[in-house]
């Protein structure tokens, strides 16, 4: 028995690899969940923009509702694309899609700073920031 508590050196290496694989599987499932949440919330926003506009404290004018509906459509597309990219192992596409999350954070923060959105929208930005970090972590661990 060595000083590390393992009977054999190889045993310790196998345990470390198994732990890394478990982390990768959990991280993959988290990113897939982010993809589903992004797609579902995008569909919701596309179909019911007035609910989202009211939640983020923005104007309920027809132009604002139309804009939010369009943003919802793109969220739906990004969510589905992220799901497909993770499923197919397209790490470059995963990296590009993480930019949507970073852009969403910047857009919401700028909107709050300019008085366009209320502070409740910062919850959305927080989710997107966490999502971006998890997607980038997944990308870093999954690329060849």
TAGI-V951161 format. One record per backbone hydrogen bond with DSSP energy under -0.5 kcal/mol. NH is the residue of the N-H (numbers start at 1). CO is the residue of the C=O. Records with the same first field share a line. If there is no record, write none. Layout:
NH->CO ; CO
This chain:
2->6
5->2
12->8
13->9
14->10
15->11
16->12
17->13
18->14
19->15
20->16
21->17
22->18
23->19
24->20
25->21
26->22
27->23
28->24
29->25
30->26
31->27
32->28
33->29
34->30
35->31
36->32
37->33
38->34
39->35
40->36
41->37
42->38
43->39
44->40
45->41
46->42
47->43
48->44
51->48
52->48
53->49
54->50
55->51
56->52
57->54
58->53
65->61
66->62
67->63
68->64
69->65
70->66
71->67
72->68
73->69
74->70
75->71
76->72
77->73
78->74
79->75
80->76
81->77
82->78
83->79
84->80
85->81
86->82
87->83
88->84
89->85 ; 86
90->85
91->89
94->90
95->91
96->92
97->93
98->94
99->95 ; 96
100->97
101->97
102->98
103->99
104->100
105->101
106->102
107->103
108->104
109->105
110->106
111->107
112->108
113->109
114->110
115->112
116->111
117->111
118->56
121->118
122->119
123->120
124->120
125->121
126->122
127->123
128->124
129->125
130->126
131->127
132->128
133->129
134->130
135->131
136->132
137->133
138->134
139->135
140->136
141->137
142->138
143->139
